Amino acid sequence: MSLHLGTCHCSICRKWGGGPMFAVDCGTDVSFSGAEHVARFSSSDWAERGFCSHCGTHLFYRLKESGQYIVPAGLMEFPEAPVFDHQIFIDEKPAYYDFANQTKTMTGAEVFAQFSQE
């Protein structure tokens, strides 16, 4: 089974990390060592972001309703290369970068429509 990686081009992710967020959907069963240093802030009505209060590292984007964690790919060591297969909030992607990979793309409206159906 391949691990799937995607990017988010929304303005909040780009402001948070200085560019698109490359991330992996890690589901709801996620734990962090050093949990006493995990700080959270509500970045929207539907999600929160977590970071290390000690070093500032971005740790996750978590959907409030489902508890689903989206974790930056740079935090992980992959046993094999993940498959870069999707991009969300493509309608907010600035014109100054593009990726060569052929991926599924979704606008912000399509993302919200998909999550409201699940």
Stockholm file with secondary structure:
# STOCKHOLM 1.0

chainA/1-118         MSLHLGTCHCSICRKWGGGPMFAVDCGTDVSFSGAEHVARFSSSDWAERGFCSHCGTHLFYRLKESGQYIVPAGLMEFPEAPVFDHQIFIDEKPAYYDFANQTKTMTGAEVFAQFSQE
#=GR chainA/1-118 SS CCCEEEEECCHHHHHHHSSCEEEEEEESCCCCTTGGGEEEEECSSSEEEEEETTTCCEEEEEETTTCCEEEEGGGCCCSSCCEEEEEECGGGCCTTCCCSSCCEEECHHHHHHHHHHC
#=GC SS_cons         CCCEEEEECCHHHHHHHSSCEEEEEEESCCCCTTGGGEEEEECSSSEEEEEETTTCCEEEEEETTTCCEEEEGGGCCCSSCCEEEEEECGGGCCTTCCCSSCCEEECHHHHHHHHHHC
//
